[in-house]
Amino acid sequence: MRKKDLKTGMTVETRNGGEYFVLLNHCLNNSDVLVSKTGMGWNSLDDLNDDLIFDNGGVQDNPQWDIVKVFKPSFYSRDAEGLDLIWCREENPEYTMEELIERMGHEFKIKK
């Protein structure tokens, strides 16, 4: 999913669990914004790069604001809020050595 694929009416979820409505060409300077579903704030889409990663002036140190899920409204959705998940960020999970051994069922060596 790219930033240009977002449409007004979609809902996004950030890494920190925040949910926002997408509002393009907002009356405030025709800007594109994310409005909190709780009504307690908003973020500018200008603060995200094309991959929906937070990038405020080249400083990518706030991954909590990265978009990790995108939903679109659907009358026929099975979801209680009438939303269909249309994209989810795939990430590389992190494991400790103990977790890997448990998942594999036996000890192992890592080749270089």
QUINORSUL-V369107 format. One record per backbone hydrogen bond with DSSP energy under -0.5 kcal/mol. CO is the residue of the C=O (numbers start at 0). NH is the residue of the N-H. E is the energy in kcal/mol with one decimal. If there is no record, write none. Layout:
# QUINORSUL-V369107
co=[CO CO]
nh=[NH NH]
e=[E E]
This chain:
# QUINORSUL-V369107
co=[1 2 6 9 10 11 12 12 13 17 18 19 20 21 22 25 25 26 27 30 30 31 32 32 33 33 34 35 40 42 43 44 46 48 49 51 52 54 55 57 58 58 61 62 63 65 67 68 69 69 70 71 73 78 81 83 86 88 90 95 96 97 98 99 100 100 108]
nh=[4 5 9 21 70 19 67 68 16 13 36 11 34 8 32 29 30 28 30 25 32 44 22 34 35 42 20 38 35 33 46 47 54 51 2 66 48 56 58 59 55 60 64 65 15 14 88 12 85 86 10 83 76 81 73 71 69 90 92 99 100 101 102 103 104 105 110]
e=[-1.6 -1.5 -2.0 -2.8 -3.4 -2.5 -2.9 -1.5 -2.4 -2.6 -2.7 -2.7 -2.5 -2.2 -2.8 -0.9 -0.5 -1.4 -1.4 -3.5 -0.5 -2.6 -2.6 -0.5 -0.5 -2.3 -3.2 -1.4 -2.6 -3.2 -1.5 -1.7 -3.6 -2.0 -1.7 -2.5 -3.0 -1.3 -0.7 -0.9 -1.1 -0.8 -2.0 -1.7 -1.8 -1.9 -2.8 -2.3 -2.7 -1.4 -2.1 -2.8 -1.1 -1.7 -2.9 -2.3 -2.3 -0.5 -0.7 -2.0 -2.5 -2.1 -2.3 -2.6 -2.2 -0.6 -0.5]
